[in-house]
Amino acid sequence: MPKIKLEGLNIDESYQRPLQMPWIKKRMGSFCHISASSITINKRPDGSLWVMDGQQRRALAMANGIKRLDYTMSHLKTVAEEALVYNRLNDRTNLSSWNRFNALICGRDPQTVAMDKLVKSTGFVLAPTNTNNPLAVTSLASTSVMFRRDKDLLFDTLVFIKEVWLGVPGSLAYLFIQGIFSFLAHTKGQDNFSRKRALRELAKTNPLTIASQAPAITGGTSTSDTVRGIVVGLCRAYNKPFKRKDSPGKLKMPEES
C-alpha cells in the first residue's frame, strides 16, 4: 500500500472535531505502522490534500517521529462531500452529537439543514449546553424527534416559548420545548383552546416555578416525569382541567437520548 508524507496535509476544522489530546498522550511511544489503519485523504480540485479521516492517527504518528502512513485517496470536488464522507467513516466512533451535527451541516445534509433553518427562522439557534443564550435549543436528540414528528408543531412550539418567556434558561430549554410541544399537541384541534388566551395566562407564570413543581406533580424525577409535570403545570396555568383519559402519563413524549 502506498504511503503519504504527513507533513503538509490539511485539516478542515469546519467539519473535523478537535484533536483529542488525552487519546494521543495515552498512546505516546506505542504507535507503530502495523497497528495503524490507513488514513483517508481527499485531493481537492486545486491540488491541495486534506485529511478526511485519520487526523488523530496522523497527529500521534507525527508526535512519535513517523513521517509517512498508509492512505487511500479520493477526488471529491467540494467540502460538503468531504464532510459527508467524514460523517460516514466515523459512524461508529464516539463523535459528540454536535461534532456530527456540524459535519452534516457542512455536508448540507437535507434533513439537518432543514431542521437548522426551521429553528433559526423562529429566532432560536441550535447550540451546545455550555451557552448562556436563552434562545438556545440545546438538545439535538429531542429536537430531531420533534422535527420528524411534526415540523409545523415544532415551529409553533418555539414561537410560543419566545412570545411567552422570550426564551428559557439553558438548563431547562429542552425540557420546556418538549413540554410545550406536548401541550400544544394535546390541545391541538380542541374547540375550547385559545392560543391568545394561553399566551396571556402562561405569560403570568415563571418557567422555573413550573419546573420546580414538576416532581411533586408526577412523583418522579426522570426526563419523562419532568416533561409530564411541565405539561400538567402548563395546563393548570391555562386553567384547563384534565380528565382521566387525558392523563399526561398517556401522552407520548419525545425522549432525550
C-alpha positions as a Markdown table, in Angstrom:
| # | Residue | x | y | z |
|---|---|---|---|---|
| 1 | Met | 0.0 | 0.0 | 0.0 |
| 2 | Pro | 1.3 | 3.5 | -0.8 |
| 3 | Lys | 2.4 | 5.8 | 1.9 |
| 4 | Ile | 1.9 | 9.6 | 2.1 |
| 5 | Lys | 4.0 | 12.2 | 3.7 |
| 6 | Leu | 2.2 | 13.5 | 6.8 |
| 7 | Glu | 3.7 | 17.0 | 6.8 |
| 8 | Gly | 1.8 | 19.5 | 4.7 |
| 9 | Leu | -1.6 | 17.7 | 4.9 |
| 10 | Asn | -4.5 | 20.0 | 5.7 |
| 11 | Ile | -7.3 | 19.7 | 8.3 |
| 12 | Asp | -10.6 | 21.3 | 7.7 |
| 13 | Glu | -11.9 | 22.5 | 11.1 |
| 14 | Ser | -15.4 | 23.3 | 9.7 |
| 15 | Tyr | -16.3 | 19.6 | 10.0 |
| 16 | Gln | -13.4 | 17.9 | 11.8 |
| 17 | Arg | -13.6 | 17.5 | 15.6 |
| 18 | Pro | -10.7 | 19.0 | 17.6 |
| 19 | Leu | -7.6 | 16.9 | 18.3 |
| 20 | Gln | -8.2 | 14.5 | 21.2 |
| 21 | Met | -5.0 | 15.2 | 23.2 |
| 22 | Pro | -5.7 | 12.8 | 26.1 |
| 23 | Trp | -6.1 | 10.0 | 23.5 |
| 24 | Ile | -2.8 | 11.0 | 21.8 |
| 25 | Lys | -0.8 | 11.4 | 25.1 |
| 26 | Lys | -2.1 | 8.0 | 26.3 |
| 27 | Arg | -0.6 | 6.3 | 23.2 |
| 28 | Met | 2.7 | 8.1 | 23.0 |
| 29 | Gly | 5.6 | 5.8 | 22.4 |
| 30 | Ser | 3.4 | 2.8 | 21.5 |
| 31 | Phe | 2.5 | 3.8 | 17.9 |
| 32 | Cys | 3.6 | 1.6 | 15.1 |
| 33 | His | 2.8 | 1.2 | 11.4 |
| 34 | Ile | 1.3 | -2.2 | 11.9 |
| 35 | Ser | -1.3 | -1.1 | 14.3 |
| 36 | Ala | -2.4 | 1.9 | 12.3 |
| 37 | Ser | -5.1 | 1.6 | 9.6 |
| 38 | Ser | -4.7 | 3.8 | 6.6 |
| 39 | Ile | -5.8 | 7.5 | 6.7 |
| 40 | Thr | -8.3 | 8.8 | 4.1 |
| 41 | Ile | -7.2 | 11.8 | 2.0 |
| 42 | Asn | -9.1 | 14.0 | -0.4 |
| 43 | Lys | -7.3 | 15.8 | -3.2 |
| 44 | Arg | -9.3 | 18.9 | -4.0 |
| 45 | Pro | -9.6 | 20.4 | -7.5 |
| 46 | Asp | -6.8 | 22.9 | -6.6 |
| 47 | Gly | -4.4 | 20.0 | -5.8 |
| 48 | Ser | -4.3 | 20.5 | -2.1 |
| 49 | Leu | -4.5 | 17.4 | 0.2 |
| 50 | Trp | -7.0 | 17.2 | 3.1 |
| 51 | Val | -7.4 | 14.6 | 5.8 |
| 52 | Met | -11.0 | 13.3 | 5.8 |
| 53 | Asp | -10.4 | 10.5 | 8.3 |
| 54 | Gly | -7.4 | 9.9 | 10.5 |
| 55 | Gln | -6.3 | 13.3 | 11.8 |
| 56 | Gln | -5.9 | 11.8 | 15.3 |
| 57 | Arg | -3.6 | 9.0 | 14.0 |
| 58 | Arg | -1.7 | 11.5 | 11.9 |
| 59 | Ala | -1.0 | 13.7 | 14.9 |
| 60 | Leu | 0.0 | 10.6 | 17.0 |
| 61 | Ala | 2.3 | 9.4 | 14.3 |
| 62 | Met | 4.0 | 12.8 | 13.9 |
| 63 | Ala | 4.4 | 13.1 | 17.7 |
| 64 | Asn | 6.3 | 9.7 | 17.5 |
| 65 | Gly | 8.5 | 10.8 | 14.7 |
| 66 | Ile | 6.8 | 8.8 | 12.0 |
| 67 | Lys | 6.7 | 10.8 | 8.7 |
| 68 | Arg | 4.6 | 8.6 | 6.4 |
| 69 | Leu | 1.4 | 6.5 | 6.7 |
| 70 | Asp | -0.7 | 4.3 | 4.5 |
| 71 | Tyr | -3.5 | 6.1 | 2.9 |
| 72 | Thr | -6.4 | 6.0 | 0.5 |
| 73 | Met | -7.1 | 8.9 | -1.9 |
| 74 | Ser | -10.4 | 10.4 | -3.0 |
| 75 | His | -11.0 | 13.2 | -5.5 |
| 76 | Leu | -14.1 | 14.9 | -4.2 |
| 77 | Lys | -14.9 | 18.4 | -5.5 |
| 78 | Thr | -16.5 | 20.1 | -2.5 |
| 79 | Val | -16.0 | 20.5 | 1.2 |
| 80 | Ala | -19.7 | 19.3 | 1.6 |
| 81 | Glu | -18.8 | 16.0 | 0.0 |
| 82 | Glu | -15.8 | 15.6 | 2.3 |
| 83 | Ala | -17.9 | 16.4 | 5.4 |
| 84 | Leu | -20.5 | 13.7 | 4.5 |
| 85 | Val | -17.7 | 11.1 | 3.9 |
| 86 | Tyr | -16.2 | 12.1 | 7.3 |
| 87 | Asn | -19.5 | 11.5 | 9.0 |
| 88 | Arg | -20.0 | 8.2 | 7.3 |
| 89 | Leu | -16.5 | 6.9 | 8.1 |
| 90 | Asn | -16.9 | 7.9 | 11.7 |
| 91 | Asp | -20.4 | 6.4 | 12.1 |
| 92 | Arg | -19.2 | 4.0 | 14.8 |
| 93 | Thr | -16.8 | 6.3 | 16.6 |
| 94 | Asn | -17.5 | 8.4 | 19.7 |
| 95 | Leu | -18.3 | 11.6 | 18.0 |
| 96 | Ser | -20.4 | 14.0 | 20.0 |
| 97 | Ser | -23.8 | 14.9 | 18.7 |
| 98 | Trp | -22.5 | 18.4 | 18.0 |
| 99 | Asn | -19.5 | 17.1 | 16.0 |
| 100 | Arg | -21.8 | 15.1 | 13.9 |
| 101 | Phe | -24.3 | 18.0 | 13.6 |
| 102 | Asn | -21.6 | 20.3 | 12.3 |
| 103 | Ala | -20.4 | 17.7 | 9.8 |
| 104 | Leu | -23.9 | 17.2 | 8.5 |
| 105 | Ile | -24.5 | 21.0 | 8.2 |
| 106 | Cys | -21.2 | 21.4 | 6.4 |
| 107 | Gly | -22.1 | 18.4 | 4.2 |
| 108 | Arg | -25.5 | 20.0 | 3.5 |
| 109 | Asp | -27.5 | 17.0 | 4.7 |
| 110 | Pro | -31.1 | 18.0 | 3.7 |
| 111 | Gln | -32.8 | 16.9 | 6.9 |
| 112 | Thr | -30.2 | 18.5 | 9.2 |
| 113 | Val | -30.1 | 21.7 | 7.2 |
| 114 | Ala | -33.9 | 21.9 | 7.1 |
| 115 | Met | -34.1 | 21.5 | 10.9 |
| 116 | Asp | -31.4 | 24.1 | 11.5 |
| 117 | Lys | -33.2 | 26.5 | 9.1 |
| 118 | Leu | -36.6 | 26.0 | 10.9 |
| 119 | Val | -35.1 | 26.7 | 14.3 |
| 120 | Lys | -33.3 | 29.8 | 13.2 |
| 121 | Ser | -36.5 | 31.1 | 11.5 |
| 122 | Thr | -38.1 | 31.4 | 14.9 |
| 123 | Gly | -35.2 | 33.4 | 16.4 |
| 124 | Phe | -33.8 | 30.4 | 18.3 |
| 125 | Val | -30.5 | 28.7 | 17.5 |
| 126 | Leu | -29.2 | 25.1 | 17.9 |
| 127 | Ala | -26.3 | 25.3 | 20.3 |
| 128 | Pro | -24.5 | 23.2 | 23.0 |
| 129 | Thr | -25.5 | 23.3 | 26.6 |
| 130 | Asn | -22.5 | 25.5 | 27.6 |
| 131 | Thr | -24.1 | 28.5 | 26.0 |
| 132 | Asn | -25.9 | 31.2 | 28.1 |
| 133 | Asn | -28.2 | 32.2 | 25.3 |
| 134 | Pro | -31.8 | 31.9 | 26.5 |
| 135 | Leu | -32.8 | 31.3 | 22.8 |
| 136 | Ala | -30.5 | 28.3 | 22.5 |
| 137 | Val | -32.0 | 24.9 | 21.7 |
| 138 | Thr | -29.6 | 22.6 | 23.4 |
| 139 | Ser | -30.8 | 19.1 | 22.7 |
| 140 | Leu | -30.3 | 17.8 | 19.2 |
| 141 | Ala | -31.8 | 14.4 | 20.0 |
| 142 | Ser | -35.2 | 15.6 | 21.2 |
| 143 | Thr | -35.4 | 18.4 | 18.6 |
| 144 | Ser | -34.7 | 15.8 | 15.9 |
| 145 | Val | -37.5 | 13.6 | 17.2 |
| 146 | Met | -40.0 | 16.5 | 17.3 |
| 147 | Phe | -38.9 | 17.8 | 13.8 |
| 148 | Arg | -39.5 | 14.3 | 12.3 |
| 149 | Arg | -42.8 | 14.0 | 14.1 |
| 150 | Asp | -44.4 | 17.4 | 13.3 |
| 151 | Lys | -42.3 | 20.2 | 11.8 |
| 152 | Asp | -45.2 | 22.7 | 12.0 |
| 153 | Leu | -45.8 | 21.9 | 15.6 |
| 154 | Leu | -42.1 | 22.3 | 16.5 |
| 155 | Phe | -42.2 | 25.8 | 14.8 |
| 156 | Asp | -45.3 | 26.7 | 16.8 |
| 157 | Thr | -43.6 | 25.5 | 20.0 |
| 158 | Leu | -40.5 | 27.7 | 19.6 |
| 159 | Val | -42.6 | 30.7 | 18.6 |
| 160 | Phe | -44.8 | 30.1 | 21.6 |
| 161 | Ile | -41.9 | 30.0 | 24.0 |
| 162 | Lys | -40.4 | 33.1 | 22.6 |
| 163 | Glu | -43.7 | 35.0 | 22.8 |
| 164 | Val | -44.4 | 33.9 | 26.3 |
| 165 | Trp | -41.0 | 34.0 | 28.0 |
| 166 | Leu | -38.5 | 35.4 | 25.5 |
| 167 | Gly | -36.7 | 32.1 | 25.8 |
| 168 | Val | -36.0 | 29.7 | 28.6 |
| 169 | Pro | -32.9 | 29.2 | 30.8 |
| 170 | Gly | -30.4 | 26.8 | 29.1 |
| 171 | Ser | -30.6 | 24.0 | 31.6 |
| 172 | Leu | -34.4 | 23.8 | 31.1 |
| 173 | Ala | -34.6 | 24.5 | 27.4 |
| 174 | Tyr | -35.1 | 21.1 | 26.0 |
| 175 | Leu | -37.5 | 20.1 | 28.8 |
| 176 | Phe | -39.7 | 23.1 | 28.1 |
| 177 | Ile | -39.5 | 22.6 | 24.4 |
| 178 | Gln | -40.7 | 19.0 | 24.8 |
| 179 | Gly | -43.3 | 20.2 | 27.3 |
| 180 | Ile | -44.8 | 23.0 | 25.1 |
| 181 | Phe | -44.6 | 20.6 | 22.1 |
| 182 | Ser | -46.7 | 18.1 | 24.0 |
| 183 | Phe | -49.0 | 20.7 | 25.5 |
| 184 | Leu | -49.8 | 22.1 | 22.0 |
| 185 | Ala | -50.2 | 18.6 | 20.6 |
| 186 | His | -52.6 | 17.8 | 23.4 |
| 187 | Thr | -54.7 | 20.9 | 22.9 |
| 188 | Lys | -54.4 | 21.0 | 19.1 |
| 189 | Gly | -57.9 | 21.0 | 17.5 |
| 190 | Gln | -59.8 | 21.4 | 20.7 |
| 191 | Asp | -62.7 | 23.8 | 20.4 |
| 192 | Asn | -62.1 | 25.4 | 23.8 |
| 193 | Phe | -58.4 | 26.1 | 23.3 |
| 194 | Ser | -57.4 | 29.7 | 22.6 |
| 195 | Arg | -53.8 | 30.4 | 21.6 |
| 196 | Lys | -54.2 | 34.0 | 22.6 |
| 197 | Arg | -55.6 | 33.1 | 26.0 |
| 198 | Ala | -52.8 | 30.5 | 26.5 |
| 199 | Leu | -50.2 | 33.1 | 25.7 |
| 200 | Arg | -51.8 | 35.6 | 28.1 |
| 201 | Glu | -52.2 | 33.1 | 31.0 |
| 202 | Leu | -48.8 | 31.4 | 30.6 |
| 203 | Ala | -47.0 | 34.8 | 30.5 |
| 204 | Lys | -48.1 | 35.2 | 34.1 |
| 205 | Thr | -46.1 | 32.2 | 35.2 |
| 206 | Asn | -42.4 | 31.6 | 35.7 |
| 207 | Pro | -40.9 | 28.6 | 33.9 |
| 208 | Leu | -38.6 | 28.0 | 36.9 |
| 209 | Thr | -41.7 | 27.7 | 39.1 |
| 210 | Ile | -43.4 | 25.2 | 36.8 |
| 211 | Ala | -40.2 | 23.1 | 36.6 |
| 212 | Ser | -39.8 | 23.1 | 40.4 |
| 213 | Gln | -43.3 | 21.8 | 40.8 |
| 214 | Ala | -43.0 | 19.1 | 38.2 |
| 215 | Pro | -41.6 | 16.3 | 40.6 |
| 216 | Ala | -44.4 | 16.9 | 43.0 |
| 217 | Ile | -47.0 | 16.5 | 40.2 |
| 218 | Thr | -45.7 | 13.3 | 38.8 |
| 219 | Gly | -43.8 | 11.8 | 41.8 |
| 220 | Gly | -40.7 | 11.2 | 39.7 |
| 221 | Thr | -37.5 | 12.9 | 38.6 |
| 222 | Ser | -36.7 | 11.4 | 35.2 |
| 223 | Thr | -36.8 | 13.4 | 32.0 |
| 224 | Ser | -40.2 | 12.0 | 31.1 |
| 225 | Asp | -41.6 | 12.7 | 34.6 |
| 226 | Thr | -40.3 | 16.3 | 34.4 |
| 227 | Val | -41.8 | 16.9 | 30.9 |
| 228 | Arg | -45.1 | 15.4 | 32.0 |
| 229 | Gly | -45.1 | 17.6 | 35.1 |
| 230 | Ile | -44.4 | 20.7 | 32.9 |
| 231 | Val | -47.3 | 19.7 | 30.7 |
| 232 | Val | -49.6 | 19.5 | 33.7 |
| 233 | Gly | -48.3 | 22.7 | 35.1 |
| 234 | Leu | -48.9 | 24.5 | 31.8 |
| 235 | Cys | -52.4 | 23.2 | 31.6 |
| 236 | Arg | -53.1 | 24.3 | 35.2 |
| 237 | Ala | -51.7 | 27.7 | 34.3 |
| 238 | Tyr | -54.0 | 27.8 | 31.4 |
| 239 | Asn | -56.8 | 26.7 | 33.7 |
| 240 | Lys | -57.8 | 23.7 | 31.6 |
| 241 | Pro | -58.9 | 20.7 | 33.8 |
| 242 | Phe | -57.7 | 17.2 | 32.9 |
| 243 | Lys | -59.9 | 14.2 | 32.6 |
| 244 | Arg | -58.6 | 10.8 | 33.4 |
| 245 | Lys | -58.4 | 9.9 | 29.8 |
| 246 | Asp | -56.3 | 13.0 | 29.2 |
| 247 | Ser | -53.7 | 11.9 | 31.8 |
| 248 | Pro | -50.2 | 13.2 | 30.8 |
| 249 | Gly | -48.9 | 9.8 | 31.7 |
| 250 | Lys | -50.5 | 8.6 | 28.5 |
| 251 | Leu | -49.0 | 11.3 | 26.3 |
| 252 | Lys | -46.2 | 10.1 | 24.1 |
| 253 | Met | -43.2 | 12.4 | 24.7 |
| 254 | Pro | -40.1 | 12.8 | 22.6 |
| 255 | Glu | -37.4 | 11.2 | 24.7 |
| 256 | Glu | -34.0 | 12.6 | 25.3 |
| 257 | Ser | -31.2 | 10.2 | 24.2 |
